[in-house]
Amino acid sequence: MRRPRPTEESRARAARITQALADLLPDAPLPASPSEATSTGRCAARGGDCPGCGEPLVATAVRHGVEFDTCGGCGGIWLDAGELEALTSGLDPSPGAGAQNEADLRARVPAPASRESDVRYRECPRCREVMNRRNFGTISGVIVDECRHHGLFLDAGELEEVEAFLRAGGRAVGEAARARAAARSMPPAPPQLEAPRSVRQEVVAETAVDLLWNLLFR
């Protein structure tokens, strides 16, 4: 099948369509969205200010393939999302070797002393949003400052306390404590309403009488 030859009118129509499409396109490429930036690499640079004292965070140590951002002022550590799990993987004891309950756990690892006289909510060094305070492992007593998007901050000495907690079997004991707390928070099941026996008997008797009456007289 032979293609028709373009005419002056068809060329003019094609030129108008091309110009209209060009007017709809931006002059410069659009910047990558945060999700696209995250998929190609970290959207936030390392470093930033220490959530504890405001001094600069500096990448100074690598352990198990994890690079620490540490503060030279207070000794705090910033770990990006997933890095604490990478650091502490493999610390749990073998089954049966760890603490069996909270009393056993505390006999092995005393609860850490509080480092703060007042509760303080700190800012994430990556996004500047206020972080949540979380009791690591539910019962460890180590209060970490956590940004749900970027990572968490540990005061000086808290990483060692987290590791000791896990080596003693604290993860399993904490999960059991969390399950008990969840069970206590569940509302009790509503009582099953049941008519008294005498009432049920009267209802059955009335139904039988009505049935007999209908058969005999209707």
C-alpha angles and dihedrals in degrees: 000000000000118000114238116250115251115252128209089257093052091047091052091048091051091050091052091050092049092051092048091053091047090053090055095054121083119249092234132030115268117252116257116267119242090256091053091048090051092050091055097041144312111327093207127053120239119257125042130149123317111257089216104052109356097248118134118277113229129193099239110146140044122198127169087351093305119123115216124216102209134184118231091201105056102005094243121153129220117204122189120230111297096011096103090054090050091050096048101039111122096024096106113104123243116272112288095013098086132074114297098206142358094275090053090047093052090049088058100036119021117218110266119254117254112261097195131061090196130036110251128188111211134203125247109248090219104049103009091233118140110263128225123246113232133183101228111237091003095267107034095100090224105126110205126189108231135189109200091217107039115021143271142287126229124195118229110293096014095104090058090048091051091051093049090049092053095044089055092055097260095144094065093042091050093050090052091050091050091051091051091049091050091050091051091050093055113100114246118259112263114256114259109251112226128173116241115264094247091054092050091050092051091050092051091048093050091049092051092049092050091050093050092048091051092051095049105038107025 
